[in-house]
Amino acid sequence: MSWNSQLPAAAGHEWPELMPGWVWLAGAGPGDPGLVTLHTWSALQQADVIVHDALVDTRILQWARGDASIEFVGKRAGQPSPTQATVSQLLVRLARENRRVLRLKGGDPFVFGRGGEEAQDLLRAGVPFRVLPGVTAGIAGLAYAGIAVTHRDTNHAVTFLTGHDRSGDVPTGIDWPAVARSSPVIVLYMALRHLREIRQHLIAAGRPSDEPVSIICRATLADQRIIETTLGSMGDASIHDATMAPAVVCVGEVVRLPSMPEWTPVS
């Protein structure tokens, strides 16, 4: 049975084919395999080689063809890992070998996933590519914790921030006073190591120290854990020690809404 025949039929729609010499930049979602899109599932069925990050759930890789090569290029804070230039060079080399290349990234490749950098590198190298968006943890992780990232009773805007920049430090380009004033809900990615410093920035910019915060650890997975705290306590050692990376942090009154049930995958 071919990969195409396994996909659901859609009137007037043809599923795209991953051609030799192409790279598809795809999002694998935040963890739960059920959040993988059909386009990414079909790419897993077609790829000759899959280049994946550390945050891609290993169960998702089981959908790959039996003869596909699997290349791990994951980055972990404080641990030796391939540079971004090395990853991009690998993608270019594999494509020039006329391989069908799937670059599989956690969440969405263009949301703090360096997918934009890889797309630019492929463009400069003359390698054809396609982008397959994915479900990002800043939305799905909160939903699995029973938190609506927007709600008409609390917020008509939300700001997504990364907790560290290229150097690993808190980004210096963020206008913290502007964020504190304008965004009723702030969602932080990759911020565990810098919670105390981020707390100081936000409180100094006028956010109340008793503002509610939820930290969703290993969002959408069976061992998902939710830690409820306040902005003033967000960086305390007891909070930090209890968390498990990866985690997404939500700051704002939306956290105080009447709680909805959280849920985890069936398997």
Secondary structure, DSSP 4 states (H G I P E B T S, - for coil): --TGGGSPP-TT--PPP--TT-EEEEE-BSS-GGGS-HHHHHHHHH-SEEEE-TTS-HHHHTTS-TT-EEEE----TTS----HHHHHHHHHHHHHTT--EEEEESB-TTSSSSHHHHHHHHHHHT--EEEE----HHHHHHHHTT--S-BTTTBS--EEEES--TTSSPPTT--HHHHHHH-SEEEEES-GGGHHHHHHHHHHTT--TT-EEEEEESTTSTT-EEEEEEGGGTT-HHHHHH--SSEEEEEEGGGGSPPPPP-----
